[in-house]
Amino acid sequence: MSNSSLQALKNRVLNLTPRHFDQLALDIFHFQAENNPIYKQWIQLLGKNPSEIQQVDKIPFLPISFFKNHSIKSGNWTPQDTFESSGTTGMTPSRHYIEDLKFYDTLARLIFTDFYGPVENYVFLGLLPSYLERTTSSLVRMVDQFIKIGKHPESGFYLNDHEDLIRQVEKIKKSGKKAVLIGVTFGLLDLADRYEADFSDLIVMETGGMKGRRKELLREEVHHFLANRLNIKEVHSEYGMTELLSQGYSKGNSLFKTADSMKVLIRETNDPLSLETRTKSGAINIIDLGNVHSCSFIATEDLGKIHPDGSFEVLGRLDNSDIRGCNLMIS
């Protein structure tokens, strides 16, 4: 019964309109509260009764660190694949067990299309060193699918082949095709350190991530450096993570908009169970309806702020975030 319900919910996610978000969120919550053993146990430990929760702002959020130590699955199914975070040496990676890769591919394409237009219209260049060396990266999966959909011979991945990448960019500019260079932050910074290039006709999109490769910088510092060295007006950004299936995008100024399948809420940093309703800044909670197969209600370790127009920015990371708010179920 739960697997047929899961398929029905996935179909609703792919056909979601904003006015139906809250109702679908509640339906997914009640499904996961019953069919996800870890989330069900978490709700019980919090002393909540799922049947009494009929408002989205009353839904409990699962600490994101649970993906490191628990199998977060809603329903009884065998994973088609596992997305795994890169992390840093010695850290336990997060693991996101994926019930349906086709669903992920379709959702990622729909979200990109909502922000930028059809995937087929773009050449995709992936500057993803270290990510390419793993077979478990959701980001690599997404870019690879976009490349296959577009069928542009100029598309491709690059490890540290900066000169080849610059030559390819020059060819693309002459062809008049639209292109997206999507890169992990330290990869783009390494490129801009070594070369001053003219990428003015490209969308340059950073995905975050230093992973101990470089000194941590504010996003504004990263974007200012990249804009100067690569001759671009704005640096775009993607907001995603191993534990999520949906993405948010920023077209500049480090302000993100969410996909229709996502909603960002802010919780108080000193009380992980309370939402912040005054200053609109604090720790980020995410509702990701794309996570219908795992858990759609995630308390992240990011600090952020919501703006009046509904956009949000990421301000940094919580301190000691691995243990905050989830002591009850650490194993």
Secondary structure by P-SEA (a helix, b strand, c coil): caaaaaaaaaaaaaaccccaaaaaaaaaaaaaacccaaaaaaaaaaccccccccccccccccccccccccccccccccccbbbbbbccccbbbbbbbbccaaaaaaaaaaaaaacccccccbbbbbccaaaaaccccaaaaaaaaaaaaaccccccccccaaaaaaaaaaaaaaacbbbbbcccaaaaaaaaacccccccccbbbbccccccccccccaaaaaaaaaaaacccbbbbbbbcccccbbbbbccccbbbbcccbbbbbccccccccccccccccbbbbbcccccccccccccccccccccccbbbbccccccccccccccccc
